[in-house]
Amino acid sequence: MDVKQEFSHIASAIRAHRRAQSLTQKQVAKMAKLSTSVVFDIEHGKESVLTKNLFKVLAALDLKIELVSPISRYILDDEEKED
């Protein structure tokens, strides 16, 4: 998947979760302390959105991004050993 597709996938998921919670873009913007245009841009996959704003919207909708890779379990195992 390329970057544009990734942004589109995230945007669709955010929009679907917002709608599932019966929230408007304006309501989410208020919850995230952002402008409605930022929420609109995120939901339309705009690639120049600031990461901090994306995370504010995710938090407002009680969502998170999880990183998954073939080596994730090895990295996590190493981090636990260091603690």
C-alpha positions in Angstrom: 0.0 0.0 0.0 1.4 3.4 -0.8 1.2 6.5 1.4 -1.9 8.0 -0.3 -3.7 4.7 0.2 -2.7 4.6 3.8 -4.0 8.1 4.5 -7.2 7.2 2.6 -7.6 4.0 4.8 -7.1 6.0 8.0 -9.5 8.7 6.8 -12.2 6.2 6.0 -11.8 4.5 9.4 -12.0 7.8 11.3 -15.1 8.9 9.3 -16.8 5.5 9.9 -16.1 5.6 13.6 -17.4 9.2 13.9 -20.6 8.3 12.1 -21.0 5.2 14.2 -20.9 7.4 17.3 -23.5 9.8 15.7 -21.1 12.7 15.9 -20.7 15.6 13.4 -17.4 16.9 12.3 -18.1 20.0 14.2 -18.6 18.0 17.4 -15.4 16.0 16.9 -13.6 19.3 16.2 -14.8 20.7 19.5 -13.9 17.6 21.4 -10.4 17.6 19.9 -10.0 21.4 20.3 -9.5 21.8 16.5 -11.2 23.6 13.7 -13.9 21.7 11.7 -11.7 22.2 8.6 -8.9 20.1 10.2 -11.4 17.2 10.9 -12.6 17.6 7.3 -9.1 17.4 6.0 -8.3 14.3 8.1 -11.5 12.6 6.9 -10.6 13.3 3.3 -7.1 11.9 3.6 -5.1 15.2 3.3 -1.5 14.2 3.6 -0.3 17.5 5.1 -2.3 17.2 8.3 -0.2 17.6 11.4 0.4 14.3 13.3 -0.6 15.9 16.6 -3.9 16.9 15.1 -4.5 13.4 13.8 -3.9 12.1 17.3 -6.2 14.6 18.8 -9.0 13.4 16.6 -8.2 9.8 17.3 -8.3 10.5 21.0 -11.6 12.3 20.7 -13.1 9.2 19.0 -11.4 6.8 21.4 -9.3 5.3 18.6 -5.6 4.4 18.4 -3.1 3.5 15.8 -1.2 0.2 16.3 2.1 -0.4 14.6 2.4 -3.9 13.3 5.5 -5.5 11.7 7.1 -8.9 11.3 9.7 -8.0 13.9 7.3 -6.3 16.5 7.4 -9.2 18.9 11.2 -9.3 18.9 11.4 -5.6 19.6 8.9 -5.8 22.4 10.7 -8.8 23.9 14.0 -6.8 23.9 12.3 -3.8 25.5 10.8 -5.9 28.3 14.3 -7.4 29.0 15.7 -3.9 29.4 13.1 -2.9 32.0 
